[in-house]
Amino acid sequence: MVKIEIFGLGCENCERLESRVKAAVEQLGIDANIEKIEDFETFVRRGITATPGLAVDENIFSLGRVPSVDEIIGMLRKKSTSVPIPSGLGIPVVNPTCGCSTTGTMIYPCSGGSNVGQISNEAAKAMVVRGLGKFSCLAGVGAHGEVFIASAKKAGRIVVIDGCATRCAYKMLKHVGIEPTVGVVVTDLGIEKDYERLDPSPEDVRKTINLLEEKLDQN
Ligand code: SF4
């Protein structure tokens, strides 16, 4: 069984790649497990710096483009001689102008090393669980990862959750030309910043979520 992975955020190019992969598999008559991967953490771990990406048996064959059916057939035939690309952000970006998009709400907590930073992180996670948006990697934006910046620029709404008035998440996004739609600062809720206490209280997380929901209702 050949393992084929398609990395992308569900845009037109990702769909086209999937249908070409299926056509190639059908023409070859091979047994394949085709998996679509859409989360940023996996992109970073696997070194996917441009989408759509295509991997066969864990080896990355293409990034940031949609290979033709014939090319994919060639890839599948040669898979045993492919060269694995090391994971991580160090690989070059093949095509930074990818067509992937996330039109919904993207959430960027500062995730700082204090109680308020961790409250931002917990609030972001809770929002994702409630289906209010998609968690994204602020560190990827800060590292100028093309795929992270492109996705943020195409999002319908950008939610920023900063722990304190330093507003690192807000500034990081602004630095790459992204204007957040909604922003909250946890210390504005009267919660004091504490570097020694990294476990946020559920009550403080709840307060932050309430404020976020209020602001989202207005936008
Ligand atoms: S906004 Fe405040 S809590 Fe968050 S990372 Fe920056 S300094 Fe830390």
Residues whose N, C-alpha, C, O or C-beta is under 5 A from the ligand:
A	BS01	SF4	C110 G112 G113 V116 G117 D162 G163 C164 T166 R167 C168
